[in-house]
Amino acid sequence: MKKLIAVAGAALVSLSAFGQGTISFQNVGTGFDAKVLNSTGTAIGAGATITIELLAGTSAGNLVAFATPVMTSSWIGNGWFNVGAPAVALAGHAAGSFPFFQLRAWNNAGGTSYSAALAAGQAYNPSGVWQLVPGGGLSGLGNPSAVPPVPAPALFGMASYTLIPVPEPSVIALGVLGAAALLLRRRSRQ
């Protein structure tokens, strides 16, 4: 009897690991339009060489990129990305939950990750943090191949996002920081 209880408990724990919500990783849908704009306020055009990455967390202060990044470089114009793409499963976020999200963007010439683009001077400011709102919420049902199809919810709560290049520090600023660090180190040895 003890073995049966142990096996049943292990099965329940392992099944809960598969509980994850799905979302439609796009910025337009029914009753929802959150354009991505360039620094001059113009909507990003079709085929732009910009990648967008989704970060998520259970609070606004603990946002992380997923182990398998959720990102796209599919632009159809009018500031919209990933339109018509299949739903994305968000590991670690249960169906029916309302996680917090943020977007990061970079020019593809900067590399294949945000950190590489940041180092290459090709990164943009992260978007504001937002929480999914009713009308969104992660779906456990997002299954476009079901009959009838059950769409995953869109990124409800997201506001329009303006891409502003992250400025690189000037040579003078880096020199001043280096000199300050050397002075502090010298001072701490005395």
C-alpha angles and dihedrals in degrees: 000000000000090000091052092052091047092050092047091049092050090049092052092049092049092047091054088058088065092054104109135145127234131219137186102244097212133103101228134057143123106331091355132095122158107166123201111228133192122236091274092055096255119136114253109259133230116286094015115171094235127115122209121203127195122223123189141183144160091252136024091254100055106053116153137172114251121258086246101039117240102217144135141195093187110122123175097182133259089078094292125133135194095004112178094011118141121265118276123227112226108211113214095025117096125224111266093028126124106220126183119252141194133179128222122194137191141173109259090230086070095064140265099298138047092243092052091048090048090053090047093049092246100111128109129214114277116253122252117277116255138175123226110257132207107291085048123046120135114289124218086193103057099133115143091182093059120104106267095022117247109207121211114239121264125240093280110185095037115127126207112286125218116205111224118177113246104241119238115231113255122246089247092053091050090049092051091049091049092049091048091051092050092049092050091049092048091047093050091054093057 
